Amino acid sequence: MEHPSLEHGSGAPLALELQRLTRHFGERAALNAVTLSLPAGRTLAVLGPNGAGKTTLLRVLAGLLRAQAGLLRVLGRELPRERFALRGHVGWLGHDPLLYRELTARENLRFHARLHALGEPRVEEVLRAVGMSTRADEPLRELSRGMVQRVAAARAVLAQPELLLLDEPHANLDPRARERMEPLIGRASGRTRVITSHDPESSLTEADAVLGLRDGRVALRGNARDIDPDEIAGLYR
């Protein structure tokens, strides 16, 4: 079901523009002609059952996968042609933490800081922000999943990106850790965010816009405030 678009009225430039974006794995369409736009500073919740195409969409937006058809602009840059211009402007937090398990949390963040020409003060700043300063010199393989997720969040915001792509960002986090992460990856960060979640109720309260996917197709799209919870529930039936 379609609802009034979120595209206009905010005066903000578009952070995302997708027109009939398509990605296949073999004969299966993981994304099938997906169209949407999102103004800068807004939060989009991407919902749908397992296999709907949520993670594939985030990976395409991050430049980790290529679409096979359609148009994609991220922060005004066309992908994949201008992918490298987005370096440092997009932060990714997904199921793969993109960290080296044999290195410590501090070593991991120092490595990524060098990639973005950032100094030691920024590394220490994000370690404090996620509450990992006292455990930062332990190898990641010795840390709990929740702690690794906190280090991964620190990596995602290290370069202070304009856009955050968050695939189940609260996985393995206890309530205190979620509260600590809010200024970094939550609405309080002020960043444009795209979030996938299996918790539709909390997503509706956190998001400005909702995109519902089923079998790679857009099944629901609109402003979060205009969407009835029954429509969300219908995605999972």
Order of alpha helices (4+ residues) and beta strands (2+ residues): beta-beta-beta-alpha-beta-beta-beta-alpha-alpha-alpha-beta-alpha-beta-alpha-beta-beta-alpha
